[in-house]
Amino acid sequence: MTAITRYKLRKLLKYGLITLAVAWMLTLFSGDRGRTYFGAWSLLGLWTGVLEEFFLGRRFRALAIPLQILGKVLLVNLFTVLLLSLALIAEPDVLLPGFDDQPLHVGGLFAQASFYRMALRVAVVSSIAIVVVQLEELMGRRMFLGLLLGRYDRPTAEERIVLTMDLVGSTALAERLGDLHYYRFLNTTYSLMTDALLRNEADIHKYIGDEVIFTWPMRTGLREANCLDLYFDIQDRIQDHAAELEQEFGVVPEYRGALHGGRLISAQIGHIKRAIDFSGDVMNTVSRMLGLCKSMKARLLVSSGLLERIPDPGSRFRFGEEQVMPVRGRKRELSVRSVDRIAPEP
């Protein structure tokens, strides 16, 4: 099972659980003591997820977020009513939840006030589910759950791995493509990274123009050398779509990267505009390493300290000579090595 497939299945499950929770709360506060049909609500959530993920997808991406959500809600409810009508055509004597346990036909369905009450409840439940999932994708799972659970209200020290990747020749490329075309170029490139990102279990910390910062909890990043594989998997994805990028933009992007890990501080910052940010020696060091990539003409640099913690990296990766890098603000120098992959992950 591919990483994308696992991601989509988790998303469907997420829709089902959120829909079930919202339906339960509506039933609880409405005072309805009858049957709650939780099974039917769970199926509605899965159905909503299937439509949103496999059919609607990117169809509304060009619209403002409120219009995206409105369009998805309208289409989801339209398809739900259509599916209900088809079910009645196939099985005319079927019993539907909320209709007094009396068989219905398609014509009689729209003549009952119970249908419109049910349609309103379905619209509310599916709308909330879509809004919650869309907000989580917009903010990122880590930030969304962190803000929701109050995890980052106080600064937290944690062990994390950080990979920062920077587009080579970005200034000249932006001038050549123009602002709008350059934005489309970046957005297309970032979309191509999705499969590699999911496969290697990474989180996106932030985008900074043409630079993107990925992070892992230490254990996750070390597992099966996820932190090393991500850079090369992204490069492979870009090369797989090189012809399309060349045709549309006239260039195939190249990235240089820097990889380091250790103790950093994660905390929520801001009041009117909130964000979860990282600070500490790791962030400062990885930024300096990225600058060193250019002078060393290396594609990817990794700190020797992190490399020592990765199990058996020499089986699939080749490393250059150790270089000593002075880091501003540090009493000790940092040793780094260039990296190339000689064998893809099994």
C-alpha positions in Angstrom: 0.0 0.0 0.0 1.5 3.3 -1.0 1.8 6.4 1.2 -0.8 8.3 -0.8 -3.3 5.4 -0.4 -2.7 5.2 3.4 -3.1 9.0 3.6 -6.5 8.9 1.7 -7.7 6.0 3.8 -6.9 7.9 7.0 -8.7 10.9 5.6 -11.8 8.8 4.9 -11.7 7.5 8.5 -11.3 11.1 9.7 -14.4 12.2 7.9 -16.3 9.2 9.3 -15.3 9.9 12.9 -15.9 13.7 12.7 -19.3 13.2 11.1 -20.2 10.6 13.8 -19.1 13.0 16.6 -21.0 16.0 15.2 -24.2 13.9 14.7 -23.9 12.6 18.2 -23.6 16.2 19.6 -26.6 17.4 17.5 -28.7 14.5 18.8 -27.6 15.1 22.3 -28.5 18.8 22.3 -31.7 18.4 20.3 -33.1 16.2 23.0 -34.1 13.5 20.5 -34.5 10.3 22.5 -35.2 8.2 19.5 -32.8 6.1 17.5 -29.7 8.0 16.5 -28.7 5.9 13.5 -25.0 6.3 14.2 -24.2 3.7 11.5 -25.9 5.8 8.9 -24.0 8.9 10.0 -20.7 7.1 9.8 -21.6 6.1 6.3 -22.4 9.7 5.5 -19.0 10.7 6.7 -17.3 8.1 4.6 -19.4 9.1 1.6 -18.5 12.7 2.1 -14.8 11.8 2.3 -15.0 9.8 -0.9 -16.7 12.6 -2.8 -14.3 15.3 -1.4 -11.1 13.3 -1.9 -11.7 11.3 -5.1 -14.2 13.5 -7.0 -14.2 17.1 -5.9 -10.4 17.2 -5.1 -8.9 20.3 -6.7 -12.0 21.5 -8.5 -12.6 24.5 -6.2 -8.9 25.3 -5.4 -9.1 28.5 -7.5 -11.9 29.9 -5.4 -11.8 31.7 -2.0 -11.9 29.3 0.9 -15.5 30.1 2.0 -16.6 29.5 -1.7 -14.6 26.2 -1.8 -16.4 24.9 1.3 -19.8 26.1 0.1 -19.3 24.5 -3.3 -18.2 21.2 -1.7 -21.2 21.2 0.7 -23.7 21.8 -2.1 -22.3 19.1 -4.3 -22.0 16.6 -1.4 -25.6 17.1 -0.5 -26.8 17.0 -4.1 -25.0 13.7 -4.6 -26.4 12.4 -1.3 -30.0 13.1 -2.3 -29.3 11.6 -5.7 -27.9 8.4 -4.1 -30.9 8.3 -1.9 -33.3 8.6 -4.9 -31.4 5.8 -6.7 -31.7 3.6 -3.6 -35.5 4.1 -3.6 -35.7 3.4 -7.3 -33.8 0.1 -6.8 -35.7 -0.8 -3.6 -39.1 1.0 -3.5 -40.1 -0.4 -0.1 -36.9 0.6 1.8 -37.2 2.1 5.2 -35.3 5.4 5.8 -34.2 6.8 9.2 -36.6 9.5 10.4 -39.6 8.7 8.3 -41.9 7.0 10.8 -40.9 3.5 9.7 -43.1 3.7 6.6 -41.9 2.6 3.1 -41.3 5.5 0.8 -41.2 6.0 -3.0 -39.2 8.7 -4.8 -42.2 10.9 -5.4 -43.3 10.6 -1.7 -39.8 11.5 -0.5 -40.0 15.1 -1.5 -43.5 15.5 -0.3 -42.7 14.9 3.4 -41.5 17.5 5.8 -39.3 14.8 7.4 -37.2 14.8 4.3 -36.3 18.5 4.5 -35.5 18.2 8.2 -33.2 15.3 7.5 -31.6 17.1 4.6 -31.0 20.1 6.8 -29.3 17.9 9.4 -27.3 16.1 6.8 -26.1 19.5 5.4 -25.1 20.8 8.9 -23.2 17.6 9.8 -21.4 17.3 6.4 -20.6 21.0 6.4 -18.9 20.9 9.8 -17.0 17.8 8.8 -15.7 19.5 5.6 -14.8 22.7 7.5 -12.9 20.8 10.2 -10.9 18.7 7.7 -10.2 21.7 5.4 -8.9 23.7 8.4 -6.7 20.9 9.5 -5.2 20.7 6.0 -4.8 24.5 5.8 -3.0 24.7 9.2 -1.2 21.4 9.1 -2.1 18.5 11.4 0.6 19.3 14.0 -0.4 22.9 14.4 -4.1 22.2 14.3 -4.0 19.5 17.0 -1.5 21.5 19.0 -3.7 24.6 19.1 -6.8 22.4 19.7 -5.3 20.6 22.6 -3.3 23.5 24.0 -0.1 21.5 23.7 2.0 24.5 22.7 0.6 27.1 25.1 3.8 26.7 27.0 7.3 26.3 25.4 8.2 22.6 25.0 11.6 21.1 24.6 11.7 18.2 22.2 14.1 16.2 20.0 13.5 16.8 16.3 15.2 16.5 13.0 15.0 19.5 10.6 15.5 19.4 6.8 15.6 22.7 5.0 15.5 22.8 1.1 16.2 25.8 -1.0 15.6 26.3 -4.7 18.9 26.8 -6.7 19.0 30.0 -8.8 15.6 31.3 -7.5 16.3 35.0 -8.0 17.2 34.7 -11.7 14.3 32.2 -12.2 11.8 34.6 -10.6 12.9 37.4 -12.8 12.6 35.3 -15.9 9.2 33.7 -15.2 7.6 36.8 -13.7 5.8 36.9 -10.3 2.5 35.0 -11.2 4.2 32.3 -13.3 6.9 31.9 -10.7 4.2 31.3 -8.0 2.6 28.7 -10.2 6.0 27.1 -10.7 6.6 26.9 -6.9 3.1 25.6 -6.2 3.4 22.9 -8.9 6.8 21.8 -7.4 5.5 21.7 -3.9 2.6 19.6 -5.0 5.0 17.1 -6.5 6.7 16.7 -3.1 3.5 15.3 -1.5 4.1 11.6 -2.2 7.6 11.7 -0.9 6.5 13.7 2.1 3.9 11.1 3.1 6.1 8.2 2.3 8.8 9.4 4.7 6.4 10.5 7.4 7.6 14.2 7.5 5.7 17.3 8.6 6.0 20.6 6.8 7.0 23.3 9.3 6.7 26.2 6.9 7.3 27.6 3.4 9.5 30.6 3.2 9.2 31.7 -0.4 11.3 29.2 -2.4 12.5 27.5 0.8 10.6 24.7 2.6 11.4 23.3 6.0 10.5 19.7 6.9 10.6 18.2 10.4 10.2 14.9 12.2 10.2 13.8 15.8 13.6 12.2 16.3 12.5 8.6 16.4 10.3 9.0 13.2 13.1 10.7 11.3 15.7 8.1 12.1 13.4 5.2 11.3 14.5 3.6 8.0 16.5 6.8 7.3 13.4 8.8 6.5 15.2 12.0 7.0 17.8 11.1 4.4 15.4 9.5 1.9 13.0 12.5 1.8 15.4 14.8 -0.1 16.3 12.1 -2.7 12.7 11.0 -3.1 11.7 14.6 -3.8 14.4 14.9 -6.4 13.2 11.6 -8.0 9.7 12.9 -8.2 10.8 16.1 -9.9 12.8 14.1 -12.4 9.8 11.9 -13.1 7.9 15.0 -14.1 10.8 16.8 -15.7 9.3 16.8 -19.2 6.1 18.4 -18.0 7.9 21.1 -16.0 10.2 21.8 -18.9 7.2 22.2 -21.2 5.2 24.4 -18.9 7.9 26.5 -17.2 11.0 26.0 -19.3 13.0 24.7 -16.4 13.4 21.7 -14.1 13.9 22.8 -10.4 17.0 21.8 -8.5 17.2 22.0 -4.7 20.0 22.0 -2.2 19.4 20.8 1.3 20.7 20.7 4.9 19.8 18.2 7.6 20.4 18.5 11.3 18.8 17.3 14.5 18.7 17.8 18.2 17.0 19.6 21.0 14.8 22.6 20.1 12.0 24.6 21.6 8.5 24.5 20.1 5.9 27.0 21.2 2.9 29.0 20.1 3.7 32.6 19.3 1.5 35.6 18.5 -1.9 36.6 19.7 -3.9 38.0 16.8 -2.1 35.8 14.3 -1.0 32.5 16.0 1.6 30.1 14.8 3.7 27.3 16.2 7.4 28.0 15.8 10.7 26.3 16.5 13.7 28.0 18.0 17.1 27.0 19.2 20.5 25.9 18.1 19.2 23.4 15.6 17.3 26.0 13.5 20.3 28.4 13.5 22.7 25.6 12.5 20.7 24.1 9.7 20.3 27.6 8.2 24.2 28.0 8.2 24.6 24.6 6.7 22.3 25.5 3.8 24.5 28.5 3.1 27.6 26.2 3.1 26.0 23.8 0.5 26.7 26.4 -2.2 30.4 26.9 -1.4 30.9 23.1 -1.1 28.9 22.5 -4.3 27.0 19.8 -2.4 23.4 18.8 -3.0 22.7 17.7 0.6 24.7 18.2 3.8 24.1 16.3 7.0 25.6 17.0 10.4 28.0 14.2 11.6 26.2 14.2 15.0 22.9 13.3 13.4 24.5 10.8 11.0 25.9 8.8 14.0 22.3 8.3 15.2 21.0 6.9 11.9 21.1 3.0 11.9 23.4 1.7 9.1 23.3 4.6 6.7 26.3 3.3 4.7 24.2 0.5 3.2 22.2 2.9 0.9 24.1 6.2 1.1 27.6 7.5 0.2 29.1 10.2 2.3 31.8 12.8 1.4 34.8 13.8 3.5 34.0 15.4 6.9 34.1 19.2 6.8 34.3 21.4 9.9 32.0 24.4 9.9 32.2 27.3 12.3 28.7 28.3 13.5 28.1 31.8 14.8 27.1 31.8 18.5 28.5 28.3 19.1 31.6 27.6 21.2 32.2 24.4 19.3 32.5 23.9 15.5 30.1 21.6 13.6 31.2 18.7 11.4 29.2 18.1 8.3 29.3 15.6 5.4 27.8 15.6 1.9 25.4 12.8 1.0 24.4 10.9 -2.1 22.0 8.0 -2.3 23.4 4.8 -4.0 20.3 2.7 -3.5 16.6 3.7 -3.1 14.6 2.6 -0.1 13.4 -1.1 -0.3 
